[in-house]
Amino acid sequence: MTGESPKSDLLQGTLDMLVLKVVALGPVHGYAIAQRLQQMSKDVLQVQQGSLYPALHRLEKRGWLRAQWAASETGREARFYTLTKLGRKQLDEQSENWDRLSAVITSILRTAE
């Protein structure tokens, strides 16, 4: 055993919710979103650019995120994302649905055989 944390694939549809949650914490650029998700999950979740950036564009197109160009910590220009009111509503709805679904799945998994 190498001591590495096991990696986890995201369930389809959960990436949007997780991105909305990270952006709800404050304005952030794409690379920092991936870093925060990895850090918050203690290295279990690693979101690849090929998944993250299409998700950011999709969320922006739906009106859940707003993006604007600004200088990053390194001084380079980056698109910083903020949550819109519609995005906050969507995050709340998705979080409630996730709580219900995970409770049901946990209940099923704990059923005695």
Secondary structure, 3 states (H helix, E strand, C coil): CCCCCCCCCCCCCHHHHHHHHHHHCCCEEHHHHHHHHHHHCCCCCCCCHHHHHHHHHHHHHCCCEEEEEEECCCCCEEEEEEECHHHHHHHHHHHHHHHHHHHHHHHHHCCCC
